[in-house]
Amino acid sequence: MTPILQSIFQKFLLPFLRILIFAYVGLAIALYLGQSNLVYMPSKDVIETPETLGIKFEDIQIVTKDNVNLDAWFVPAKDGNLIGKGVILFCHGNGGNISNRISYLPIFKDLGLATLLFDYRGYGKSEGNPTEEGTYADVEAAWQYLTQEKQIPPQKIIIYGESLGGAIASYIAEKTAQQDPKNSAGGLVLASTFTSISDRASELYPFLPIRWLSRFSYNSIDRLPNIKIPVLIIHSPDDEIIPFTHGERNFQAANPPKKLVKLRGDHNGGFLDSLETYRNGLNEFIQKTQKA
């Protein structure tokens, strides 16, 4: 290197490279320390209840194995039947709380299904702060409430996971099947669900070593080969938050019997934009799983 080039490098390029390195390291540290705020976006404001839609429900408390009180709603099936054709154990996504999911209830009720909506720790009126292990403990408590307190046969329960909730739903589907294959759930629904949180983060931050930085797993795709119950994948090619390729990969990883329902519309509203397709796909799935 000539003296002139060396001088230019030392005066201009070297300081610029240092700034880039510091910015890169700073971003990596900020992402590592603040990733909980990216994964969980809870709201404490319960803005509506099923009564807003004229739907009767039980306002209940569920206690986890680590003594966290969770807020939950149990909505019986229509015509006064407790469970009807089956019960949806609904695991919601990472934002808001159960009050933001009441739009599902008329659909489920019209299909003859009961529903248990529960808030993870730190969401809505539930105690505590969300963690990955905590959300797994939360769904275990919800499962135990249905099977033990409500005495609902496991085969009558359809585990439904929305977005992040799909990873939580996959967890409980795998765990209950491993504990007692004869008492597995009737089916698993993954709606707009990523393959794993690391996969999605790697797409969003391709310039960072996400696999090393991530403190979360939420891995559905690795659990699906261990899940032997029927699986329904619901996803929209228009999904702007979780790309459709995640739904396709989850579908490929799942064991038969399985079905992929393609919606149209965005991440949060696709089930309403494609209501007939959504309703028919879910109804067909319920009919088949409850005949098995």
N, C-alpha and C positions, 0 to 999 in steps of 0.2 A: 504494500500500500504506500503510495506516495505521501510525502509530508502534507500536501494540500488536502488530499482525501482523508488522511488521518485527522487533520484539524477539523474538517467538516463533520466527520463522524463523531468526534469528541464533543463538538460544540452544539450540534443539532440532532444528529441521529441517536446518539446514546441517551441524551435526556428524554427524547421522544419514546425510545424503547423502554426506558425505566417507567415512564408514565403509563404505557400500555401494560407493562407487567404488574405494576401496583394496582391498576384498574381491574385487571383480570383477577388477581388474587383477592382484591376487595370484593368483587362481585361474587366470587366463589364462597368467600366467608359469609357474606350477607345471605346468600342462598342457603347455605348450610344452617346458619343460626335462625333464619326466618322462615324456614320451609313449612313449619306448622301453620303459619298464617296463610300460606298458599294452599295447603291441603284442606284446612278446615275454615269455613266461613259461616259460623253459626249466627243465628239471630235469637235473641231472648224474647222478642215480641211475638206473642201468639195472636195473630191478627184475626183469625176466623176459627170456627169449630165446625164439625159436621152439621150442627144445628143451623148454621148459615144457609145450608142447602136443604133444610128440612129433614135431615137424616138423624135418627136417634142413635145414641152411642153411649158407651160406658167410659167414664173418665177414671182411669186406674193408675196405680203406682206399681211399678215393678222394681224389686230390689235385686241388685247384682250380687255376685259372690264376694265382691270386695265392698259390699254395703253402700253402694251408690243408688240413690233413688232416681228412677227414670219415670218421666211422664209418658203416658200412653193412652190411646183410644182404641177401644174394641167396638167395632161396628158389626152387629149381627147381619145375617143374610136377610133378604126380603121376606115378607109375609110372616114375620115373627119366628122364623126358623133360625136356630142358633148358628149353624155352620153351613146349611144349604148344601151346595155341590162341593164346597171346600172352603178353606180359609187362606187368604193371602197374608203371609208374614212379610210386611213391607219394610224394606231397608232403604231409606231415602238417600239422596245425594249429599254432597258436602256443604251445600248452602242452605240458609234459612232454617226451617224446622218443619214439624208435621203439619202445621197450619197452612203451609204453602203447597200441600199435596192433596187437599180435599177434592180437587177436580177429578181425581181418580175414583173417588168413592161411588158416584152414581154409575160409573161404568162397571165396576166390580159388583155392585149391588144388583144391577140389571142382569148380570150374567149369573146371578144366584149365588154369589160368593160373599162370605164374611171377610172382614179385614182387621188386622191388628197393625196399627200405626204406632211406632214408638220413636221417641227422640233419644239419640245418643247422649252420653254425658256431655254437659256443656251447651247443649242445644235446647231451645225453648225453656220449659220449666224444669228440665232435668238438672240434677246436681253435677258438680265436678267440672273437669276440663277434658276435652277429647284427646285421646292417644290411639294408636293403632291397636295395641293390646286391650285398651279400654273399650273400644268399639266392638271388639270380638267378645269381650265379657258381656257387653250390653245385649248383643244378639243371642248369646247363650241364655241369658235371663229371659228374653222374650220367648225363645223356644220352650224353655221350661214352664213359663206361664201358660202357654197354650197346651202343652202336653200333660202337665201335672195339675195345675190349678183348674184349667178348663176341661181337662180330660179329653182332649181332642186327639183322635188317632193320628200318628205322624203321617200316614199315607194320605190323609185329608188336607195336609198343609202344603201349600205351594209357596216356596220361598222366592220372593220377588226382590231383585236388586236394581236400583236406579242409579246409574253413573257410578260414583264411588261406592254406593251401596251394593253394587254388583260384586265387588271384591269381598264385602262383608257377608253377603248372601252365599257366595262360593265357599267361604270359610265354614259357615255353619252346615252347609250341605255336605261338605266333605267330612267334617267332624262327626256329625250324627250318623253318617253312613259307616264310618270306621268303628264307632262304638257299638252299633248294632245294625248290621245290614238289613235285617228283617223289619226294622222300624225306621227306615229312611223316610224322608219327605216324599210327597207324591210327585214333585217336580221342581225345577229350578228355572227361573226367568231372569235373564240378564238384559236389561234395557239400557242402551247407550253406555255400555261399560267398556273401560279400557282393559287391555291385556294385563298390564301392571303399571304401577305409578312410575316406575323407573323408565319403562318404554315411552310413556307419554312425555315425561320430563326430558328425556333424551331428544325427542322431536322438537320440543320447545327451546331447548338450550343445547344445540348440537356442538357448540364450541366449548362446553364444560364437561369434565369427567363425572357425569351424573351418577354412574354406578358406584363411584367411591363416595360421593357427597351425600347421596340420599340416605335419610334415616328412616324411610318408610319402604314397605314392600307392597302391600295390597295387591297381591299377585293372584289373579284369577286364572290365567292361562296355564299355570303349572298345577293348579288344583283340578282343573276340568278333567284330565285323564283319570283321576281317582274317583270321579263322581259318576255313579252308574245309573242314576235316575234320569228320566226324560228332561231334556234341556231345550228351552226356547230362547233364541237370541233375537232381540228386537233392536234395530238400528236404522238410522237414516243416512243415506249418502250425502245429505245436505248438512249433517252435523258439523258445526263449526268449532266445537270444543273437543269432542272425542272423535277422531276421524273414523270413517266407516271401515277402514282396513282393520281396526281393532276388533270390530264385531265379526268380520270375516275370519280373522285368526282365532278368535274364541270359538267360533262355530267349527272350524277345522279341528281344534283341539278337543272338542266335546265328543263324548261317546254317543252312539245311537241308542235309543231313538232321539232325534234332534230335529229342530226346524229353525230356519232363518226367515224372519219377517222384515221386509224392507219398507220403511216408512218414507214420507217426504216431510220436509220441514226441519226446523232447527233442533238443537240439543234439548231444550226444555219444552218446546211446544209441539214436537213432531207427533206425539200420540193424539193430540187434538186436531192437528192439521190433516192427519190421516186416520181419522176416528174409525171409519168403517173398516179399513185394512187392519188397524190395531185391534179393534174389537173382535173381528172375525178370527184373526190369528190367535188371539188369547183364548177365545171361546173354543176353537178347535183343539187347542192344546189341553185345555181343562177337560173337555169331553173325553179325550183319549187317555189322559193320565188317570182320571177317576174311573175309567172302565178297566184299567190294567189291574 
